[in-house]
């Protein structure tokens, strides 16, 4: 089983190449779908809040 994505949880630095907003949204959606078999309830909540923030940012940039 794949481990937690520490970058999305804010526990690990991003690589030199910064992902696009759409890549981050996709990564967050994929990790949230993995659910409680990988993440705690608090971690899922954090990922969901980040997803909402990035979706809002994406909509505001495309307006």
HELIX and SHEET records of a PDB file:
HELIX    1   1 UNK A   21  UNK A   34  1                                  14    
HELIX    2   2 UNK A   35  UNK A   37  5                                   3    
HELIX    3   3 UNK A   41  UNK A   62  1                                  22    
END                                                                             
